[in-house]
Amino acid sequence: MNWQLKTFNELTPQQIHAIYKARTNVFVVEQHCPYPEVDDWDLTAFHLFLENSGAVIAYCRLIETADEVKLGRVLVVQSYRQNGLGRDLITKALEVSAQLFPQKNIYAQVQAYLKNFYASFGFEATSAEYTEDGIPHLDMIQG
């Protein structure tokens, strides 16, 4: 299994399907959040993912804005959690961000229970806790 980094236009139809399937399973079904999971950011983002037998098991997207790089849709599918894959994913995302966008801070909107996890990578909270889609979140930045 190797990490892959692709733009939307570089993804195969099978990879797009696998990404959307994993994201929908985690963010809509598992977390009971009916919201438009597929959005226009997918078209301009870099997609970082790890597959096993064609299924996406870890994923995040990197979105460059004028001021920063946003980590989004960060996930590890349920059957692969608790084995360090989340830490590997964030480590790889930070490495890729430093290569592609060396002068930009990295922003993440994180679920509040993951605050210490992101802090272990040098992220600092930049907001108070707030609720989005019924889940406590906060904004964090690594610079």
C-alpha angles and dihedrals in degrees: 000000000000131000114251128203117193142158117235091260091053094054118099118231088251091054092048089051092048092048094049091045092053093044093048092047093051105034103031107025104028095039095038093232114143104199136128097281095179111065141163093267087076089070095060102028129099109240116216115190148151122218133199115193090340095309120114108237100172129021148162136164127225116214120190116212129176091268108026150353116263122212108210144174090018109183148156114194114247098252091056099047125112095037101090097264092123090056090048090050095052091044090053092044091053092048092050092046091052090051097045099034108021096165098048132092117233119238128197131180100211136186106255095241088063095057095108092044091056091040088060086065093051098266117146127200114253097179141040117255114281136174122251121174088350093302126108111246139169136193118246134181135197115201 
